[in-house]
Amino acid sequence: MSDLVFHPSDDLRGASAEQIVDEALKYRPKGGAAARAADRLAREIGARIPSKS
């Protein structure tokens, strides 16, 4: 997941923070501690993004 920030793909170079977060939220590891950590991170990031309404 850190590659999204430090080594983004060509289509994400120059992307906004919101676009990077959207991509990060799509990532779902398969079970175990990594999945729980990803879910916890997604909740934390989501809580910090102001709504668009």
ZIRA-V732782 format. One record per helix or strand. SS is the DSSP state (hx for helix, st for strand). FROM is the first residue (numbers start at 0). TO is the last residue. Records with the same first field share a line. If there is no record, write none. Layout:
BEGIN
SS->FROM-TO, FROM-TO
END
This chain:
BEGIN
hx->2-5, 9-11, 16-25, 31-47
END
